[in-house]
Amino acid sequence: MSKSINIVEVGPRDGLQNEQVLFSTGDKLNLISQAVAAGARRIEVASFVHPKLVPQMADAEDLVARLPDNPSLTYIGLVLNIHGLERALVTNEKSRGIDEIGCVAVASDTFAAKNQGQTSDESITISKDIIRRAKKDGLGAQVTLSAAFGCPFEGLVDPVRVVGIAKNLAEAEPFEIAIADTIGAAVPSQVSDLFGALQDALPEMKFRGHFHNTRNTGIANAWAAYEAGVRTFDASLAGLGGCPFAPKATGNIATEDLVYMFERSGVKTGLDLKALISSAHWVGDKLGRQPPAMVSQAGEFPRELAS
């Protein structure tokens, strides 16, 4: 098994979009800078969605215009429709801009309607259009398959449907498909089975794991995905996150918790745990509460035995 993984830091977008405390553009840039200092190289920085629906992301253009022009970094912008993609493309005309477009296809109709005003099938078609257009404009393009393990309104999602959607999305040739446990419903055995089926169906596709810790299974699910061959994971500093349109959906798996598990297991992440913990404390101060991540509360495990 590979002894290294890649972590996509999604805190500046997915982490902040569900918070009642609005971070200023300067605070978001500070958060991004801290993530970079901790070793993050691929960062989801903003979503180009309607500001009335997700006010936390209302400053997307301003934020992108002020991002450091560091060639070693990959900045991801999330879009849910062609209008959002066009907004992202305009930022690229005025500044360094976004390097990679992420879009979202949803496995259930009800959540697709709540999250982005589309049916499930419409979200697939629109995602394929976004992928093709983004690639034509010279951007990397990947897609997240949301609610892959369960819908907050319809319940369990048939894995056969998820595999079918992934095969459909693959026709647009995204460089990666993220499989998202949007409401934190999955358990490790389901994760192993689904990623096994996906890799059998699409052996050339790169898959990414996106897990939430709503029911305290997120970290275990990440390990199950690793054992199933997944080598890229989304995580959010301090364990922030959730979806405004999914009732009771709590945070993403925490970057520092994921790093602790993998590094202690001999799997390199390229991230500095002490720096992540320090950043998580800064986030907590900004929020005025203790974030849900566990490692930033407990601290690093001592490296040496007491004499």
Secondary structure by P-SEA (a helix, b strand, c coil): ccccccccccccccccccccccccaaaaaaaaaaaaaaccccccccccccccccccccaaaaaaaaccccccbbbbbbbccaaaaaaaaaaaaccccccbbbbbbbccaaaaaacccccaaaaaaaaaaaaaaaaaabbbbbbbbcccccccccccccaaaaaaaaaaaacccccccccccccccccaaaaaaaaaaaaaacccbbbbbbbbccccaaaaaaaaaaaacccbbbbbccbbbbbcccccccccccaaaaaaaaaaacccccccaaaaaaaaaaaaaaacccccccccccccccccccc
